[in-house]
């Protein structure tokens, strides 16, 4: 995993890219949060969708809720970047829609949109 730090509108944002799955369960999510926080000091992170287990996007597993709860608990803002149109689940689409209306978790198409969302959260 490579982590780059950017400052957008005065907000430090970590950008993590990986071709391997980084987040697959609650433990790996906590490890990721700790790594980003320790290595960068950032409270906001952009992560590519490929680094998140496909089980996350199956809401019946309840993994998504458990993982996202940890990001909120540890005050780490998260933007996942990727193509979410490949999913046909209405409940997942509703979940993504609701997350994108909030202030903590975002599912966006590209890094520019992720930067915009996260840098607006001072």
ABEGO torsion letter per residue (X at the ends): XBBBBBBBGGBBBBBBBBABBABABAAAAAAAAAAAAAAAGBABBBBBAAABBAAAABAAAGAAAAAAAAAAAAGBBBBBBEBAAABABAAAAAAAAAAAABAABBBBABAAAAAAAAAABX
